[in-house]
Protein backbone atom coordinates (compact mmCIF):
# COMPACT_ATOMS: atom_id res chain seq x y z
CA UNK A 1 0.00 0.00 0.00
CA UNK A 2 2.86 2.37 0.72
CA UNK A 3 3.92 1.97 -2.92
CA UNK A 4 0.57 3.52 -3.95
CA UNK A 5 1.11 6.39 -1.54
CA UNK A 6 4.58 6.92 -2.98
CA UNK A 7 3.44 6.55 -6.59
CA UNK A 8 2.45 10.20 -6.94
CA UNK A 9 6.07 11.18 -6.24
CA UNK A 10 7.39 9.44 -9.34
CA UNK A 11 8.95 11.75 -11.80
CA UNK A 12 9.53 14.57 -9.34
CA UNK A 13 12.91 16.21 -9.16
CA UNK A 14 15.29 15.29 -6.35
CA UNK A 15 14.99 18.81 -4.97
CA UNK A 16 11.18 18.54 -4.77
CA UNK A 17 11.46 15.03 -3.28
CA UNK A 18 13.83 16.41 -0.64
CA UNK A 19 11.38 19.18 0.17
CA UNK A 20 8.50 16.65 0.38
CA UNK A 21 10.58 14.50 2.73
CA UNK A 22 11.32 17.54 4.91
CA UNK A 23 7.65 18.45 5.00
CA UNK A 24 6.62 14.86 5.86
CA UNK A 25 9.22 14.81 8.64
CA UNK A 26 7.89 18.12 9.91
CA UNK A 27 4.32 16.74 9.83
CA UNK A 28 5.42 13.68 11.82
CA UNK A 29 7.23 15.89 14.29
CA UNK A 30 4.17 18.13 14.68
CA UNK A 31 1.92 15.08 15.17
CA UNK A 32 4.19 13.83 17.96
CA UNK A 33 4.30 17.28 19.49
CA UNK A 34 0.50 17.48 19.30
CA UNK A 35 0.19 14.09 21.03
CA UNK A 36 2.56 15.22 23.77
CA UNK A 37 0.61 18.43 24.27
CA UNK A 38 -2.65 16.52 24.28
CA UNK A 39 -1.21 14.25 26.97
CA UNK A 40 -0.04 17.32 28.94
CA UNK A 41 -3.47 18.87 28.58
CA UNK A 42 -5.17 15.71 29.84
CA UNK A 43 -2.71 15.52 32.75
CA UNK A 44 -3.37 19.15 33.63
CA UNK A 45 -7.13 18.63 33.41
CA UNK A 46 -6.83 15.65 35.75
CA UNK A 47 -4.72 17.70 38.18
CA UNK A 48 -7.25 20.54 37.95
CA UNK A 49 -10.11 18.18 38.79
CA UNK A 50 -8.15 16.87 41.77
CA UNK A 51 -7.52 20.42 42.95
CA UNK A 52 -11.20 21.31 42.51
CA UNK A 53 -12.15 18.26 44.57
CA UNK A 54 -9.61 19.22 47.21
CA UNK A 55 -11.01 22.76 47.36
CA UNK A 56 -14.53 21.37 47.66
CA UNK A 57 -13.42 19.07 50.47
CA UNK A 58 -11.71 21.99 52.22
CA UNK A 59 -14.87 24.08 51.89
CA UNK A 60 -16.93 21.27 53.39
CA UNK A 61 -14.45 20.85 56.22
CA UNK A 62 -14.45 24.61 56.85
CA UNK A 63 -18.25 24.62 56.99
CA UNK A 64 -18.19 21.69 59.41
CA UNK A 65 -15.61 23.43 61.60
CA UNK A 66 -17.64 26.63 61.51
CA UNK A 67 -20.75 24.77 62.71
CA UNK A 68 -18.72 23.01 65.40
CA UNK A 69 -17.21 26.33 66.48
CA UNK A 70 -20.67 27.90 66.71
CA UNK A 71 -21.88 24.96 68.77
CA UNK A 72 -18.88 25.25 71.10
CA UNK A 73 -19.42 28.99 71.48
CA UNK A 74 -23.04 28.36 72.44
CA UNK A 75 -21.90 25.72 74.91
CA UNK A 76 -19.36 28.13 76.40
CA UNK A 77 -22.05 30.79 76.78
CA UNK A 78 -24.30 28.26 78.47
CA UNK A 79 -21.51 27.14 80.82
CA UNK A 80 -20.64 30.77 81.63
CA UNK A 81 -24.27 31.46 82.57
CA UNK A 82 -24.35 28.30 84.71
CA UNK A 83 -21.09 29.34 86.38
CA UNK A 84 -22.50 32.78 87.16
CA UNK A 85 -25.65 31.24 88.62
CA UNK A 86 -23.63 28.80 90.75
CA UNK A 87 -21.37 31.64 91.89
CA UNK A 88 -24.39 33.70 92.88
CA UNK A 89 -25.96 30.72 94.66
CA UNK A 90 -22.67 30.16 96.53
CA UNK A 91 -22.56 33.79 97.65
CA UNK A 92 -26.15 33.52 98.88
CA UNK A 93 -25.37 30.32 100.79
CA UNK A 94 -22.17 31.80 102.26
CA UNK A 95 -24.18 34.77 103.40
CA UNK A 96 -26.76 32.45 104.98
CA UNK A 97 -23.98 30.45 106.66
CA UNK A 98 -22.47 33.67 108.05
CA UNK A 99 -25.87 34.77 109.37
CA UNK A 100 -26.50 31.36 110.93
CA UNK A 101 -22.96 31.29 112.33
CA UNK A 102 -23.59 34.67 113.92
CA UNK A 103 -26.91 33.41 115.31
CA UNK A 104 -25.14 30.29 116.63
CA UNK A 105 -22.47 32.38 118.34
CA UNK A 106 -25.14 34.62 119.81
CA UNK A 107 -27.11 31.58 121.02
CA UNK A 108 -23.92 30.09 122.53
CA UNK A 109 -23.31 33.33 124.41
CA UNK A 110 -26.91 33.34 125.57
CA UNK A 111 -26.55 29.73 126.74
CA UNK A 112 -23.28 30.51 128.53
CA UNK A 113 -24.87 33.54 130.16
CA UNK A 114 -27.88 31.49 131.23
CA UNK A 115 -25.64 28.70 132.55
CA UNK A 116 -23.70 31.29 134.55
CA UNK A 117 -26.91 32.64 135.96
CA UNK A 118 -28.06 29.15 136.88
CA UNK A 119 -24.81 28.44 138.65
CA UNK A 120 -25.28 31.54 140.76
C-alpha positions as CSV (number, residue, x, y, z in Angstrom):
1,X,0.0,0.0,0.0
2,X,2.9,2.4,0.7
3,X,3.9,2.0,-2.9
4,X,0.6,3.5,-3.9
5,X,1.1,6.4,-1.5
6,X,4.6,6.9,-3.0
7,X,3.4,6.6,-6.6
8,X,2.4,10.2,-6.9
9,X,6.1,11.2,-6.2
10,X,7.4,9.4,-9.3
11,X,9.0,11.8,-11.8
12,X,9.5,14.6,-9.3
13,X,12.9,16.2,-9.2
14,X,15.3,15.3,-6.4
15,X,15.0,18.8,-5.0
16,X,11.2,18.5,-4.8
17,X,11.5,15.0,-3.3
18,X,13.8,16.4,-0.6
19,X,11.4,19.2,0.2
20,X,8.5,16.6,0.4
21,X,10.6,14.5,2.7
22,X,11.3,17.5,4.9
23,X,7.6,18.5,5.0
24,X,6.6,14.9,5.9
25,X,9.2,14.8,8.6
26,X,7.9,18.1,9.9
27,X,4.3,16.7,9.8
28,X,5.4,13.7,11.8
29,X,7.2,15.9,14.3
30,X,4.2,18.1,14.7
31,X,1.9,15.1,15.2
32,X,4.2,13.8,18.0
33,X,4.3,17.3,19.5
34,X,0.5,17.5,19.3
35,X,0.2,14.1,21.0
36,X,2.6,15.2,23.8
37,X,0.6,18.4,24.3
38,X,-2.6,16.5,24.3
39,X,-1.2,14.3,27.0
40,X,0.0,17.3,28.9
41,X,-3.5,18.9,28.6
42,X,-5.2,15.7,29.8
43,X,-2.7,15.5,32.7
44,X,-3.4,19.2,33.6
45,X,-7.1,18.6,33.4
46,X,-6.8,15.7,35.8
47,X,-4.7,17.7,38.2
48,X,-7.2,20.5,38.0
49,X,-10.1,18.2,38.8
50,X,-8.2,16.9,41.8
51,X,-7.5,20.4,43.0
52,X,-11.2,21.3,42.5
53,X,-12.2,18.3,44.6
54,X,-9.6,19.2,47.2
55,X,-11.0,22.8,47.4
56,X,-14.5,21.4,47.7
57,X,-13.4,19.1,50.5
58,X,-11.7,22.0,52.2
59,X,-14.9,24.1,51.9
60,X,-16.9,21.3,53.4
61,X,-14.4,20.8,56.2
62,X,-14.4,24.6,56.8
63,X,-18.2,24.6,57.0
64,X,-18.2,21.7,59.4
65,X,-15.6,23.4,61.6
66,X,-17.6,26.6,61.5
67,X,-20.7,24.8,62.7
68,X,-18.7,23.0,65.4
69,X,-17.2,26.3,66.5
70,X,-20.7,27.9,66.7
71,X,-21.9,25.0,68.8
72,X,-18.9,25.2,71.1
73,X,-19.4,29.0,71.5
74,X,-23.0,28.4,72.4
75,X,-21.9,25.7,74.9
76,X,-19.4,28.1,76.4
77,X,-22.1,30.8,76.8
78,X,-24.3,28.3,78.5
79,X,-21.5,27.1,80.8
80,X,-20.6,30.8,81.6
81,X,-24.3,31.5,82.6
82,X,-24.3,28.3,84.7
83,X,-21.1,29.3,86.4
84,X,-22.5,32.8,87.2
85,X,-25.7,31.2,88.6
86,X,-23.6,28.8,90.7
87,X,-21.4,31.6,91.9
88,X,-24.4,33.7,92.9
89,X,-26.0,30.7,94.7
90,X,-22.7,30.2,96.5
91,X,-22.6,33.8,97.6
92,X,-26.2,33.5,98.9
93,X,-25.4,30.3,100.8
94,X,-22.2,31.8,102.3
95,X,-24.2,34.8,103.4
96,X,-26.8,32.4,105.0
97,X,-24.0,30.5,106.7
98,X,-22.5,33.7,108.0
99,X,-25.9,34.8,109.4
100,X,-26.5,31.4,110.9
101,X,-23.0,31.3,112.3
102,X,-23.6,34.7,113.9
103,X,-26.9,33.4,115.3
104,X,-25.1,30.3,116.6
105,X,-22.5,32.4,118.3
106,X,-25.1,34.6,119.8
107,X,-27.1,31.6,121.0
108,X,-23.9,30.1,122.5
109,X,-23.3,33.3,124.4
110,X,-26.9,33.3,125.6
111,X,-26.5,29.7,126.7
112,X,-23.3,30.5,128.5
113,X,-24.9,33.5,130.2
114,X,-27.9,31.5,131.2
115,X,-25.6,28.7,132.6
116,X,-23.7,31.3,134.6
117,X,-26.9,32.6,136.0
118,X,-28.1,29.1,136.9
119,X,-24.8,28.4,138.6
120,X,-25.3,31.5,140.8
